Amino acid sequence: MVYEYAHLTIKAGSEAAFEAAAAQAAPFFKSSKGCLSFKLLKSVEAPLSYTLVVGWETIENHMVDFRESDNFTQWRQLVSPHFAEAPKVNHEQVVLTAF
């Protein structure tokens, strides 16, 4: 499994609208090939900072199957008006689970 971490900075005052748009877009991820999980986290210390965490079977499921699909286009149409800057995305794998 590969985790996509998308670090998002949102325009001030659009937090509720962004969260609603993300909730509306969640089914686009769920119906995508290889998508195993979807979480949106909000920073406690920096309330305009969010992290989208998506579990994928493979990196190709994210970078090819999803990114080249209508689901990605629809996701971006819903949430991108709320971005203060371009998302920063990286992929990670679990190497240790202690408990």
N, CA, C and O atoms as CSV, one atom per row, in Angstrom:
chain,resi,resn,atom,element,x,y,z
A,1,MET,N,N,0.842,-1.175,0.000
A,1,MET,CA,C,0.000,0.000,0.000
A,1,MET,C,C,0.886,1.236,0.000
A,1,MET,O,O,1.938,1.268,0.637
A,2,VAL,N,N,0.440,2.245,-0.724
A,2,VAL,CA,C,1.126,3.526,-0.804
A,2,VAL,C,C,0.161,4.599,-0.313
A,2,VAL,O,O,-1.017,4.604,-0.672
A,3,TYR,N,N,0.674,5.501,0.508
A,3,TYR,CA,C,-0.141,6.613,0.981
A,3,TYR,C,C,0.241,7.885,0.241
A,3,TYR,O,O,1.415,8.243,0.145
A,4,GLU,N,N,-0.762,8.547,-0.271
A,4,GLU,CA,C,-0.603,9.881,-0.861
A,4,GLU,C,C,-0.836,10.884,0.259
A,4,GLU,O,O,-1.860,10.839,0.941
A,5,TYR,N,N,0.109,11.780,0.443
A,5,TYR,CA,C,-0.046,12.897,1.380
A,5,TYR,C,C,-0.054,14.175,0.564
A,5,TYR,O,O,0.954,14.546,-0.037
A,6,ALA,N,N,-1.197,14.846,0.545
A,6,ALA,CA,C,-1.317,16.125,-0.164
A,6,ALA,C,C,-1.468,17.212,0.885
A,6,ALA,O,O,-2.465,17.258,1.606
A,7,HIS,N,N,-0.470,18.088,0.965
A,7,HIS,CA,C,-0.471,19.182,1.927
A,7,HIS,C,C,-1.118,20.396,1.260
A,7,HIS,O,O,-0.627,20.910,0.255
A,8,LEU,N,N,-2.225,20.838,1.841
A,8,LEU,CA,C,-3.057,21.867,1.235
A,8,LEU,C,C,-3.135,23.097,2.130
A,8,LEU,O,O,-3.374,22.984,3.332
A,9,THR,N,N,-2.935,24.262,1.544
A,9,THR,CA,C,-3.141,25.520,2.255
A,9,THR,C,C,-4.359,26.182,1.639
A,9,THR,O,O,-4.428,26.381,0.426
A,10,ILE,N,N,-5.317,26.521,2.489
A,10,ILE,CA,C,-6.619,27.019,2.059
A,10,ILE,C,C,-6.710,28.528,2.283
A,10,ILE,O,O,-6.101,29.061,3.210
A,11,LYS,N,N,-7.461,29.201,1.445
A,11,LYS,CA,C,-7.682,30.645,1.599
A,11,LYS,C,C,-8.434,30.923,2.903
A,11,LYS,O,O,-9.364,30.203,3.264
A,12,ALA,N,N,-8.017,31.967,3.590
A,12,ALA,CA,C,-8.678,32.352,4.844
A,12,ALA,C,C,-10.165,32.598,4.598
A,12,ALA,O,O,-10.553,33.237,3.620
A,13,GLY,N,N,-10.974,32.082,5.495
A,13,GLY,CA,C,-12.411,32.262,5.389
A,13,GLY,C,C,-13.127,31.210,4.566
A,13,GLY,O,O,-14.357,31.205,4.511
A,14,SER,N,N,-12.382,30.314,3.922
A,14,SER,CA,C,-13.038,29.307,3.081
A,14,SER,C,C,-12.951,27.903,3.671
A,14,SER,O,O,-13.194,26.920,2.971
A,15,GLU,N,N,-12.611,27.805,4.939
A,15,GLU,CA,C,-12.433,26.494,5.562
A,15,GLU,C,C,-13.698,25.638,5.471
A,15,GLU,O,O,-13.639,24.489,5.034
A,16,ALA,N,N,-14.825,26.186,5.876
A,16,ALA,CA,C,-16.074,25.401,5.864
A,16,ALA,C,C,-16.459,25.006,4.447
A,16,ALA,O,O,-16.889,23.876,4.214
A,17,ALA,N,N,-16.309,25.920,3.503
A,17,ALA,CA,C,-16.645,25.622,2.107
A,17,ALA,C,C,-15.699,24.561,1.544
A,17,ALA,O,O,-16.129,23.676,0.805
A,18,PHE,N,N,-14.421,24.648,1.891
A,18,PHE,CA,C,-13.457,23.645,1.439
A,18,PHE,C,C,-13.801,22.269,2.010
A,18,PHE,O,O,-13.797,21.277,1.282
A,19,GLU,N,N,-14.097,22.208,3.303
A,19,GLU,CA,C,-14.427,20.931,3.935
A,19,GLU,C,C,-15.689,20.323,3.325
A,19,GLU,O,O,-15.773,19.108,3.145
A,20,ALA,N,N,-16.656,21.160,3.012
A,20,ALA,CA,C,-17.885,20.670,2.368
A,20,ALA,C,C,-17.580,20.152,0.963
A,20,ALA,O,O,-18.112,19.120,0.553
A,21,ALA,N,N,-16.733,20.860,0.229
A,21,ALA,CA,C,-16.362,20.422,-1.122
A,21,ALA,C,C,-15.601,19.108,-1.075
A,21,ALA,O,O,-15.820,18.233,-1.913
A,22,ALA,N,N,-14.705,18.960,-0.098
A,22,ALA,CA,C,-13.958,17.711,0.043
A,22,ALA,C,C,-14.895,16.549,0.363
A,22,ALA,O,O,-14.727,15.449,-0.165
A,23,ALA,N,N,-15.877,16.792,1.223
A,23,ALA,CA,C,-16.854,15.744,1.545
A,23,ALA,C,C,-17.662,15.357,0.312
A,23,ALA,O,O,-17.955,14.181,0.095
A,24,GLN,N,N,-18.015,16.339,-0.481
A,24,GLN,CA,C,-18.767,16.078,-1.711
A,24,GLN,C,C,-17.922,15.291,-2.712
A,24,GLN,O,O,-18.450,14.488,-3.482
A,25,ALA,N,N,-16.619,15.521,-2.699
A,25,ALA,CA,C,-15.724,14.877,-3.664
A,25,ALA,C,C,-15.233,13.505,-3.213
A,25,ALA,O,O,-14.689,12.757,-4.025
A,26,ALA,N,N,-15.410,13.155,-1.941
A,26,ALA,CA,C,-14.902,11.879,-1.432
A,26,ALA,C,C,-15.327,10.674,-2.279
A,26,ALA,O,O,-14.517,9.770,-2.483
A,27,PRO,N,N,-16.572,10.629,-2.779
A,27,PRO,CA,C,-16.957,9.483,-3.614
A,27,PRO,C,C,-16.125,9.338,-4.897
A,27,PRO,O,O,-16.033,8.238,-5.443
A,28,PHE,N,N,-15.526,10.416,-5.382
A,28,PHE,CA,C,-14.678,10.316,-6.569
A,28,PHE,C,C,-13.445,9.469,-6.265
A,28,PHE,O,O,-12.952,8.745,-7.130
A,29,PHE,N,N,-12.956,9.563,-5.044
A,29,PHE,CA,C,-11.831,8.720,-4.641
A,29,PHE,C,C,-12.301,7.287,-4.441
A,29,PHE,O,O,-11.694,6.349,-4.959
A,30,LYS,N,N,-13.391,7.119,-3.685
A,30,LYS,CA,C,-13.882,5.784,-3.351
A,30,LYS,C,C,-14.128,4.926,-4.589
A,30,LYS,O,O,-13.898,3.717,-4.565
A,31,SER,N,N,-14.592,5.546,-5.661
A,31,SER,CA,C,-14.898,4.792,-6.876
A,31,SER,C,C,-13.690,4.627,-7.802
A,31,SER,O,O,-13.813,4.052,-8.883
A,32,SER,N,N,-12.540,5.122,-7.387
A,32,SER,CA,C,-11.348,5.043,-8.235
A,32,SER,C,C,-10.596,3.732,-8.031
A,32,SER,O,O,-10.534,3.195,-6.925
A,33,LYS,N,N,-10.040,3.245,-9.101
A,33,LYS,CA,C,-9.285,1.990,-9.075
A,33,LYS,C,C,-8.154,2.068,-8.054
A,33,LYS,O,O,-7.333,2.984,-8.085
A,34,GLY,N,N,-8.128,1.094,-7.151
A,34,GLY,CA,C,-7.026,0.988,-6.209
A,34,GLY,C,C,-7.104,1.875,-4.983
A,34,GLY,O,O,-6.204,1.837,-4.145
A,35,CYS,N,N,-8.158,2.677,-4.852
A,35,CYS,CA,C,-8.279,3.544,-3.678
A,35,CYS,C,C,-8.798,2.720,-2.502
A,35,CYS,O,O,-9.847,2.081,-2.589
A,36,LEU,N,N,-8.047,2.746,-1.402
A,36,LEU,CA,C,-8.379,1.943,-0.227
A,36,LEU,C,C,-8.867,2.768,0.962
A,36,LEU,O,O,-9.602,2.259,1.807
A,37,SER,N,N,-8.465,4.034,1.033
A,37,SER,CA,C,-8.872,4.875,2.164
A,37,SER,C,C,-8.751,6.344,1.794
A,37,SER,O,O,-8.048,6.713,0.853
A,38,PHE,N,N,-9.458,7.179,2.562
A,38,PHE,CA,C,-9.503,8.627,2.307
A,38,PHE,C,C,-9.710,9.329,3.639
A,38,PHE,O,O,-10.675,9.044,4.348
A,39,LYS,N,N,-8.812,10.246,3.983
A,39,LYS,CA,C,-8.937,11.049,5.202
A,39,LYS,C,C,-8.525,12.474,4.893
A,39,LYS,O,O,-7.611,12.708,4.102
A,40,LEU,N,N,-9.200,13.424,5.519
A,40,LEU,CA,C,-8.798,14.814,5.446
A,40,LEU,C,C,-8.507,15.273,6.862
A,40,LEU,O,O,-9.378,15.219,7.730
A,41,LEU,N,N,-7.280,15.726,7.097
A,41,LEU,CA,C,-6.848,16.181,8.410
A,41,LEU,C,C,-6.689,17.694,8.394
A,41,LEU,O,O,-6.288,18.270,7.383
A,42,LYS,N,N,-7.004,18.336,9.513
A,42,LYS,CA,C,-6.847,19.784,9.650
A,42,LYS,C,C,-5.854,20.053,10.772
A,42,LYS,O,O,-5.958,19.476,11.854
A,43,SER,N,N,-4.910,20.915,10.514
A,43,SER,CA,C,-3.913,21.259,11.513
A,43,SER,C,C,-4.560,22.003,12.676
A,43,SER,O,O,-5.400,22.879,12.471
A,44,VAL,N,N,-4.169,21.654,13.877
A,44,VAL,CA,C,-4.646,22.343,15.072
A,44,VAL,C,C,-3.936,23.695,15.199
A,44,VAL,O,O,-4.560,24.710,15.508
A,45,GLU,N,N,-2.625,23.691,14.957
A,45,GLU,CA,C,-1.837,24.912,15.116
A,45,GLU,C,C,-1.986,25.890,13.960
A,45,GLU,O,O,-1.866,27.099,14.157
A,46,ALA,N,N,-2.244,25.391,12.768
A,46,ALA,CA,C,-2.354,26.238,11.571
A,46,ALA,C,C,-3.665,25.905,10.870
A,46,ALA,O,O,-3.677,25.058,9.977
A,47,PRO,N,N,-4.771,26.548,11.251
A,47,PRO,CA,C,-6.100,26.141,10.780
A,47,PRO,C,C,-6.364,26.288,9.279
A,47,PRO,O,O,-7.407,25.850,8.795
A,48,LEU,N,N,-5.449,26.887,8.548
A,48,LEU,CA,C,-5.606,26.953,7.090
A,48,LEU,C,C,-4.831,25.827,6.396
A,48,LEU,O,O,-4.809,25.744,5.169
A,49,SER,N,N,-4.207,24.973,7.187
A,49,SER,CA,C,-3.388,23.885,6.659
A,49,SER,C,C,-4.100,22.542,6.837
A,49,SER,O,O,-4.510,22.184,7.941
A,50,TYR,N,N,-4.238,21.815,5.741
A,50,TYR,CA,C,-4.896,20.508,5.725
A,50,TYR,C,C,-3.951,19.486,5.101
A,50,TYR,O,O,-3.060,19.829,4.324
A,51,THR,N,N,-4.167,18.239,5.459
A,51,THR,CA,C,-3.448,17.144,4.817
A,51,THR,C,C,-4.473,16.115,4.368
A,51,THR,O,O,-5.243,15.592,5.173
A,52,LEU,N,N,-4.470,15.838,3.091
A,52,LEU,CA,C,-5.303,14.782,2.520
A,52,LEU,C,C,-4.453,13.518,2.512
A,52,LEU,O,O,-3.346,13.513,1.974
A,53,VAL,N,N,-4.970,12.446,3.106
A,53,VAL,CA,C,-4.254,11.176,3.162
A,53,VAL,C,C,-5.105,10.134,2.446
A,53,VAL,O,O,-6.209,9.810,2.884
A,54,VAL,N,N,-4.579,9.615,1.343
A,54,VAL,CA,C,-5.314,8.626,0.557
A,54,VAL,C,C,-4.454,7.374,0.447
A,54,VAL,O,O,-3.286,7.434,0.063
A,55,GLY,N,N,-5.052,6.246,0.789
A,55,GLY,CA,C,-4.367,4.967,0.637
A,55,GLY,C,C,-4.653,4.376,-0.734
A,55,GLY,O,O,-5.808,4.273,-1.147
A,56,TRP,N,N,-3.605,3.993,-1.429
A,56,TRP,CA,C,-3.707,3.403,-2.768
A,56,TRP,C,C,-3.039,2.037,-2.768
A,56,TRP,O,O,-2.061,1.817,-2.054
A,57,GLU,N,N,-3.566,1.127,-3.566
A,57,GLU,CA,C,-2.917,-0.187,-3.725
A,57,GLU,C,C,-1.519,-0.008,-4.303
A,57,GLU,O,O,-0.569,-0.642,-3.843
A,58,THR,N,N,-1.388,0.861,-5.320
A,58,THR,CA,C,-0.093,1.117,-5.965
A,58,THR,C,C,0.027,2.604,-6.254
A,58,THR,O,O,-0.971,3.324,-6.281
A,59,ILE,N,N,1.236,3.051,-6.468
A,59,ILE,CA,C,1.452,4.451,-6.838
A,59,ILE,C,C,0.844,4.742,-8.213
A,59,ILE,O,O,0.402,5.861,-8.478
A,60,GLU,N,N,0.825,3.726,-9.087
A,60,GLU,CA,C,0.228,3.895,-10.412
A,60,GLU,C,C,-1.282,4.143,-10.312
A,60,GLU,O,O,-1.850,4.875,-11.122
A,61,ASN,N,N,-1.929,3.525,-9.309
A,61,ASN,CA,C,-3.355,3.786,-9.123
A,61,ASN,C,C,-3.606,5.268,-8.881
A,61,ASN,O,O,-4.611,5.812,-9.339
A,62,HIS,N,N,-2.703,5.920,-8.168
A,62,HIS,CA,C,-2.850,7.358,-7.945
A,62,HIS,C,C,-2.394,8.158,-9.151
A,62,HIS,O,O,-3.159,8.947,-9.705
A,63,MET,N,N,-1.142,7.953,-9.559
A,63,MET,CA,C,-0.512,8.831,-10.556
A,63,MET,C,C,-1.025,8.624,-11.980
A,63,MET,O,O,-0.958,9.546,-12.793
A,64,VAL,N,N,-1.525,7.458,-12.291
A,64,VAL,CA,C,-2.021,7.188,-13.645
A,64,VAL,C,C,-3.540,7.036,-13.635
A,64,VAL,O,O,-4.256,7.832,-14.243
A,65,ASP,N,N,-4.025,6.005,-12.941
A,65,ASP,CA,C,-5.460,5.700,-12.981
A,65,ASP,C,C,-6.312,6.874,-12.484
A,65,ASP,O,O,-7.285,7.255,-13.135
A,66,PHE,N,N,-5.948,7.441,-11.340
A,66,PHE,CA,C,-6.744,8.541,-10.781
A,66,PHE,C,C,-6.427,9.866,-11.452
A,66,PHE,O,O,-7.337,10.574,-11.885
A,67,ARG,N,N,-5.158,10.208,-11.544
A,67,ARG,CA,C,-4.777,11.537,-12.048
A,67,ARG,C,C,-5.189,11.759,-13.505
A,67,ARG,O,O,-5.333,12.905,-13.933
A,68,GLU,N,N,-5.375,10.703,-14.258
A,68,GLU,CA,C,-5.783,10.843,-15.653
A,68,GLU,C,C,-7.276,10.579,-15.846
A,68,GLU,O,O,-7.729,10.353,-16.968
A,69,SER,N,N,-8.040,10.607,-14.748
A,69,SER,CA,C,-9.466,10.278,-14.833
A,69,SER,C,C,-10.364,11.495,-14.651
A,69,SER,O,O,-9.923,12.557,-14.212
A,70,ASP,N,N,-11.631,11.312,-14.999
A,70,ASP,CA,C,-12.638,12.337,-14.741
A,70,ASP,C,C,-12.825,12.555,-13.249
A,70,ASP,O,O,-13.156,13.663,-12.827
A,71,ASN,N,N,-12.618,11.514,-12.438
A,71,ASN,CA,C,-12.734,11.671,-10.990
A,71,ASN,C,C,-11.771,12.740,-10.472
A,71,ASN,O,O,-12.141,13.563,-9.636
A,72,PHE,N,N,-10.540,12.722,-10.971
A,72,PHE,CA,C,-9.553,13.734,-10.558
A,72,PHE,C,C,-10.000,15.122,-11.000
A,72,PHE,O,O,-9.921,16.080,-10.231
A,73,THR,N,N,-10.464,15.226,-12.225
A,73,THR,CA,C,-10.922,16.520,-12.747
A,73,THR,C,C,-12.059,17.061,-11.898
A,73,THR,O,O,-12.076,18.248,-11.570
A,74,GLN,N,N,-13.001,16.216,-11.542
A,74,GLN,CA,C,-14.145,16.660,-10.734
A,74,GLN,C,C,-13.705,17.044,-9.322
A,74,GLN,O,O,-14.195,18.029,-8.769
A,75,TRP,N,N,-12.787,16.276,-8.734
A,75,TRP,CA,C,-12.231,16.602,-7.418
A,75,TRP,C,C,-11.593,17.987,-7.444
A,75,TRP,O,O,-11.868,18.822,-6.583
A,76,ARG,N,N,-10.755,18.217,-8.420
A,76,ARG,CA,C,-10.057,19.504,-8.500
A,76,ARG,C,C,-11.021,20.662,-8.755
A,76,ARG,O,O,-10.823,21.753,-8.219
A,77,GLN,N,N,-12.043,20.447,-9.552
A,77,GLN,CA,C,-13.025,21.509,-9.788
A,77,GLN,C,C,-13.724,21.914,-8.503
A,77,GLN,O,O,-14.016,23.093,-8.305
A,78,LEU,N,N,-13.994,20.970,-7.638
A,78,LEU,CA,C,-14.681,21.258,-6.376
A,78,LEU,C,C,-13.783,21.957,-5.360
A,78,LEU,O,O,-14.220,22.900,-4.701
A,79,VAL,N,N,-12.545,21.513,-5.223
A,79,VAL,CA,C,-11.707,22.012,-4.130
A,79,VAL,C,C,-10.708,23.090,-4.513
A,79,VAL,O,O,-10.343,23.903,-3.665
A,80,SER,N,N,-10.256,23.126,-5.747
A,80,SER,CA,C,-9.175,24.055,-6.104
A,80,SER,C,C,-9.527,25.537,-5.942
A,80,SER,O,O,-8.614,26.329,-5.707
A,81,PRO,N,N,-10.795,25.964,-6.052
A,81,PRO,CA,C,-11.064,27.382,-5.801
A,81,PRO,C,C,-10.710,27.826,-4.382
A,81,PRO,O,O,-10.590,29.024,-4.123
A,82,HIS,N,N,-10.544,26.888,-3.475
A,82,HIS,CA,C,-10.253,27.210,-2.082
A,82,HIS,C,C,-8.753,27.187,-1.770
A,82,HIS,O,O,-8.354,27.568,-0.669
A,83,PHE,N,N,-7.920,26.750,-2.714
A,83,PHE,CA,C,-6.479,26.651,-2.481
A,83,PHE,C,C,-5.838,28.031,-2.468
A,83,PHE,O,O,-6.099,28.852,-3.347
A,84,ALA,N,N,-4.998,28.284,-1.468
A,84,ALA,CA,C,-4.208,29.516,-1.422
A,84,ALA,C,C,-2.915,29.346,-2.221
A,84,ALA,O,O,-2.314,30.322,-2.669
A,85,GLU,N,N,-2.504,28.097,-2.390
A,85,GLU,CA,C,-1.304,27.788,-3.166
A,85,GLU,C,C,-1.425,26.363,-3.694
A,85,GLU,O,O,-2.310,25.612,-3.286
A,86,ALA,N,N,-0.543,26.007,-4.588
A,86,ALA,CA,C,-0.580,24.668,-5.180
A,86,ALA,C,C,-0.304,23.606,-4.113
A,86,ALA,O,O,0.562,23.803,-3.261
A,87,PRO,N,N,-1.027,22.490,-4.148
A,87,PRO,CA,C,-0.781,21.404,-3.190
A,87,PRO,C,C,0.624,20.838,-3.350
A,87,PRO,O,O,1.201,20.845,-4.437
A,88,LYS,N,N,1.148,20.354,-2.245
A,88,LYS,CA,C,2.438,19.652,-2.247
A,88,LYS,C,C,2.135,18.187,-1.943
A,88,LYS,O,O,1.585,17.865,-0.890
A,89,VAL,N,N,2.495,17.307,-2.869
A,89,VAL,CA,C,2.115,15.897,-2.763
A,89,VAL,C,C,3.357,15.025,-2.678
A,89,VAL,O,O,4.328,15.226,-3.407
A,90,ASN,N,N,3.308,14.049,-1.770
A,90,ASN,CA,C,4.341,13.022,-1.729
A,90,ASN,C,C,3.691,11.690,-1.403
A,90,ASN,O,O,2.549,11.632,-0.950
A,91,HIS,N,N,4.435,10.626,-1.642
A,91,HIS,CA,C,3.944,9.256,-1.422
A,91,HIS,C,C,4.835,8.585,-0.390
A,91,HIS,O,O,6.054,8.750,-0.395
A,92,GLU,N,N,4.192,7.813,0.509
A,92,GLU,CA,C,4.937,7.137,1.561
A,92,GLU,C,C,4.392,5.728,1.761
A,92,GLU,O,O,3.241,5.437,1.437
A,93,GLN,N,N,5.246,4.861,2.301
A,93,GLN,CA,C,4.846,3.495,2.650
A,93,GLN,C,C,5.170,3.262,4.120
A,93,GLN,O,O,6.126,3.828,4.650
A,94,VAL,N,N,4.385,2.444,4.760
A,94,VAL,CA,C,4.621,2.082,6.158
A,94,VAL,C,C,5.828,1.151,6.226
A,94,VAL,O,O,5.895,0.153,5.508
A,95,VAL,N,N,6.772,1.485,7.090
A,95,VAL,CA,C,7.928,0.613,7.303
A,95,VAL,C,C,7.943,0.043,8.715
A,95,VAL,O,O,8.694,-0.891,8.998
A,96,LEU,N,N,7.116,0.599,9.608
A,96,LEU,CA,C,7.049,0.096,10.982
A,96,LEU,C,C,5.721,0.479,11.595
A,96,LEU,O,O,5.299,1.632,11.510
A,97,THR,N,N,5.068,-0.475,12.206
A,97,THR,CA,C,3.879,-0.219,13.018
A,97,THR,C,C,4.178,-0.812,14.390
A,97,THR,O,O,4.400,-2.017,14.510
A,98,ALA,N,N,4.186,0.025,15.425
A,98,ALA,CA,C,4.576,-0.450,16.754
A,98,ALA,C,C,3.389,-0.934,17.568
A,98,ALA,O,O,3.532,-1.875,18.348
A,99,PHE,N,N,2.212,-0.317,17.412
A,99,PHE,CA,C,1.009,-0.735,18.129
A,99,PHE,C,C,-0.202,-0.152,17.494
A,99,PHE,O,O,-1.318,-0.390,17.957
